[in-house]
Structures are given as C-alpha cells and as structure tokens.
Amino acid sequence: MDATDLQKLAGHLREHGLQVVALESELRLHATNPLHGLLTEEIVAVEGSYVTSFGYEIGEEGHEGECARRVAHLLAASGVAQTGAS
C-alpha cells in the first residue's frame, strides 16, 4: 500500500462529504464530518488494510469505495458531498 492508495480513499471520503487531511508519509488520513466537527476518525494503512483509530478494520486495499462508505456511516455523513467541502 502506498500514498496513491491513500489518496484514492481520501477522494472517496470527500465524495461522501467528509473533510479529509492526508498525512501521506505516515499512510494516515484524518476524516471529519464538516457538519459535526467532533465526529472525526483517523484511518491508517496497515499491511494492506485500512484500520480506524479504534482498531476497527474497514477494508482492504483495492476496495477504497467500500471503505469510504463504512467511514461515512461511522461519521454520520449523508453520502452526498456538501457544497464547498474539501
């Protein structure tokens, strides 16, 4: 897994209306629901899988769209990008 895979996941998360900060050197993403700033999740890449800060495995490399859907569900995102979300 590399930074390109992480960027794919970040793109899918943004499509769900989440704000995303990528820390590529650490293979880590920070996703936030822009409507509820306290709803955040850290996602790291570990041995071909994406894992949340609580140790919940959300999926594998190559399944970024499904992983983003799971994270969006955890963060109560609508599934539709908000105007101006980045």
C-alpha positions in Angstrom: 0.0 0.0 0.0 1.3 3.5 -0.9 0.3 7.1 -0.9 -1.6 6.6 -4.1 -4.0 4.1 -2.5 -4.4 6.5 0.4 -5.3 9.3 -2.0 -7.9 7.1 -3.6 -9.5 6.5 -0.2 -9.4 10.3 0.5 -11.1 11.0 -2.8 -13.9 8.6 -2.0 -14.3 10.1 1.5 -14.6 13.5 0.0 -17.4 12.3 -2.3 -19.3 11.4 0.9 -19.0 15.0 2.0 -16.2 14.5 4.6 -13.3 16.8 5.0 -10.0 14.9 4.8 -6.4 15.6 5.7 -3.9 13.2 4.3 -0.6 12.5 6.1 1.0 10.5 3.3 4.4 10.0 5.0 2.5 8.1 7.8 -0.1 6.5 5.5 -2.7 8.1 7.7 -5.9 10.1 7.0 -7.9 12.3 9.3 -11.6 12.5 8.2 -14.1 14.9 9.7 -17.9 15.4 9.2 -18.0 19.2 8.4 -21.4 19.5 9.9 -20.4 17.9 13.2 -16.8 18.8 13.9 -16.5 16.4 16.8 -17.2 13.4 14.5 -13.7 12.5 13.3 -11.8 9.4 12.5 -8.2 8.5 12.0 -7.6 5.9 9.3 -4.2 4.2 8.9 -2.9 1.7 6.3 -1.6 -1.4 8.0 -0.4 -4.4 6.0 -2.8 -4.0 3.1 -5.8 -3.0 5.2 -7.4 0.3 6.4 -7.9 0.5 10.1 -9.6 3.1 12.3 -8.0 4.6 15.4 -10.1 2.2 17.5 -8.6 -0.8 15.7 -11.7 -1.4 13.5 -10.7 -2.8 10.1 -12.8 -1.1 7.5 -11.5 -2.9 4.4 -8.6 -3.8 2.2 -6.5 -2.1 -0.4 -8.4 -2.0 -3.7 -11.8 -1.6 -2.0 -11.4 2.1 -1.2 -15.1 3.0 -2.2 -16.5 0.4 0.2 -14.1 1.6 2.9 -15.2 5.2 2.4 -18.8 4.2 2.7 -18.1 2.5 6.0 -16.3 5.5 7.4 -19.0 7.8 6.2 -21.5 5.7 8.1 -19.4 5.9 11.2 -19.2 9.6 10.9 -22.9 10.1 10.1 -22.2 11.6 6.7 -25.0 11.9 4.2 -23.2 10.3 1.3 -23.5 13.4 -0.9 -20.7 15.9 -1.0 -21.5 19.2 0.6 -21.0 22.4 -1.5 -17.6 23.8 -0.7 -16.4 20.6 1.2 -12.8 19.9 0.6 
